Amino acid sequence: MDFPARIKQQTCMDCLSGKSLGFEIRMAFQPIIHWPSREISGYEALVRGPEGEGAAWVFARINDSNKYYFDQACRVKAIETASKLGLDKMLSINFLPNAVYNPETCIRATIEAADMYGFDIHKIMFEVTEGEQIVDRAKLVHIFESYAKRGFITAIDDFGSGFADLSWLDALRPQVLKLDLTLIRDIDVDKEKQQAVDEILRICLELNTRVLAEGVESEAELNYLAGIGIEYFQGYYFAKPKLEHLTTYEELNFHAP
């Protein structure tokens, strides 16, 4: 069914209001660095509370009764805020796979928000955290296929932190895989982590999946990871997330030559 524009706008405005959650949500943004070009290629949107409280504060207030609405509200708020800040690069948004009842319904709200705020949907990347226990693997495969078909970028977040194994890569075939910080920390001196990442890179190369290392905190970590061919990075070494602000290249903690 195609809804009139007035009803579509009200749907998104309901999500923006946060009234069903009982509290306001805001967004912080952390830059994603493309190291070979020394440029910011995009930003990840990270949920915050009304006074800038961290994600843990927010998730402590999410349960089965409001999880779906929260997932939708985060998408709309991220697009709204990014648009108001003038973002013209990739916008990465986390989603809760167990909150997605029907991918087409969830996609509709995202497209409505993108249309409302004039944001290109082809610049939106959806990340599913590898740390969340997936109840239905086939359902997640269907979600990924649906999102990719509609032009969104698909990604697995926090890979190496939770339940999934390498078979998930072949099943989901994400366009981007984000290595969890537990694999990144001190990888320059940890042979076991080096071997694990080498195997992940080998499979990602076969699947044409881009690899992003998140949680980078030292020059040694960056140099090692760049040396084995990883091009995309995120972490405190470059910049911490900032509330309703897009960190510029000049504001990065590290200034590449």
N, C-alpha and C positions, 0 to 999 in steps of 0.2 A: 504494500500500500504506500502511495506517495502522499506525504503530509503537506498541507499548505505551509508557506514560508513563515506565517505568524506562529503556527504551532511548532514548527521546527525551532524557531528562535526561542520560544518559551521552554522547550526541552533543554536546550543548552543553558539558558539562564537559570533553570532550576538546578542544574549541576553546578553552575558558578556560585550560586548563593550559599551552598554548603549547609542549608537549613536542616536537611535530613540527617546530617552528621552531628549536629549540635555544636559544631565549632568551625571556625574558618580555617582553610588551608591556604598556604602560600608556597612559592617556589624559589628555591635557590638553584644556581647554575654553576656547573664546573666545566671548564674548557677541555676539549679533546684535541690533542696536538698531533699533527701530521709531521713527523720528525724530519723526513728527507727535505721537505719544502720549508721547514721551520715556520709553519703557519697553524693557526687555530682552524680546525676543519669543522667543528661543531661544539655543541654543549649538551651535557646531560642535565635534565630537570630533576631535582630532588625535592621531595615534599617536606614542608616545614609547618609548624603550628602557627597560630595567629600572632605570637610574639617572637617568632623565629625559633621556636622549640625544635629540637632535632627529630629525626624520623622515628626514633624509639618512642618519643612522647606521643606522636601521632598514631603509630601502630598499636600502642597500648589501648587505644580507644576504638579499634576496629575489630569487628566480630562478624560472624556469619550473617547477621541481620542487616549490616550496613556495608559489607565488603563490596558488593556489586556497585552500589552507588558511589562508594569511595573510589573505586577503580575508574569509573566514568568521570567523576569530578576531577580527579588528578589529570586525566587526559585534557579535559577542557581548560582547566586552570593553567596547565603548562603551555598550551597553545596560545591562550589569551595573553599570558604574561610575556612570553617570548615575542609575540607580535607587537605588543606595546613597547618592548625594549628595542624593536627594530632588527630582530634576528633574521638574517638572510642566509644562514648556513644550516647544517643539519641540527635537528632537535631530537634528542634521544629521550624517550619516555618509558618508564618501567610499567609493566602491567602484571596483574595477578592472574595467572592462568586458571586457577580454581574459581575466580570470580566471573569468568567469561562464560555466560550461559549459551550464547549464540554469537559466533564471530561476526556475522553480518550485522546483527543489531548493534554490537559494540563499534564496529567500523562506521556505521551510519552516524552515530553521535560524534565520532572523531572528524568525519568529513564535514558534518554540519558546523562544527566549531572552526575547522580550517577555512571553510567558506565564509563564515561570519567575520573572522579576523584577518582574512586575506593571506593565509599561510599555505605555502605549496606543500601538498601532502607527500610529494616525492622526496621531501627533505625531512620527513618524520621517520625515525627509527624506533621500533618497539622492542624493548628488552624484556625477556623473561628471566627471572633470577634462577640460577641452577640450585640455589639453596632451598627453594620451596618444594616440598614434597608434592609431586604430581600424582593425582589420583588416577587420571585416565591418560595414558600416553598417546593413544590414538586421537583423543580429543585435541591434545596439544599440537600434534602433527597437522590436524585439520585447521587449527587456528593459524599456524605458521603459513600453510598453503594459501589460506584465505587472505591473509594480510599481504603476502607477496604478490598475489594475483591482482590486488587493488593498488599496487604501486608503493606500498610501505616497505621500508628496510627492516629486515628481521635480525634479531641478535639474541644470543644466549649470554646472560650476565653471570658474573661470579663463578665461571667454570673452574672446577677444581676444589670447590668448597663444600659440596653437598652430596646428594644421592646419585647423581648421574655418572655414567661412564662414557667411554669413547663411542659406544654404539649410538648414543644420542645424536652425535654429530651427523652420522649417516642418515638417521631417521628424520631429523629436523631440517638438515641442510641449511643452516642459518647463513645469511650473507656476512654476518660479523660474529666473532666469538671474542668475548672479553675474559681474559685470564684473571682469576681472583688474586687478591693481594697475598693470600697465603702461599701461592706459588711464586709470587714476585719477590717477597721479602728475602733479602740476602741471597738471591739466586746466583749472584756472581761468585759465591763461594760454596754453594750447596750443590754437589754433584747429583744427588737424587732428584732435586727439583729441575736441574738442567736436563736430565734424561726424560723426565715427564713432559716438560715443555717441548723438547725435540720431537717426541712422538705426536703430540698435539699438532705441532706445526706441520708435520709430514702429512697427517690426515687432512688438515685444513687446506694444504696446497692441492691435494687431490680433488677436494670439493670446491675449490675456488672460493674459499671462505677467508675473509680478511681477519687478521688477529689484532686485537687491541690489548695492551697490557695496562691494567688499572692498579692503582695503589702504589705507583712508583714514588719512592721517597729519597733516593740517593743517586748521585752521579754514576756510581759503580753499577747499580741496577740498570740504569738507562743505557750505559755503554755496552753492557753485556747483551741486553735484549736487542738493541739496535744492531749489534754485531752479528746476531743470528738471523737477522732479516725482518724483525718486527718494525713496523712503520708508524703505528698509532699508539699514543700513550695518554694516560690520565693519572693524576695523583698530586699529592701535596708538594712534590718536587717542583711542579709547575704552578699550581694554584689550588687553594681550598675553594669549596663552593661558597658563593656569595649570594645573599638574599636579594632577589629581584635585581640582579646586576650581572651583566655580561662582561667578564674579565677581558680586557684588551691585551694585545701582545705586549704593549709597554708595561702593563701591570703584572706580568708573569714574574714569579719568584726567580726564575732562571731566564736569562736573556741569551739566546743562541747567537753565535757570531754570524 
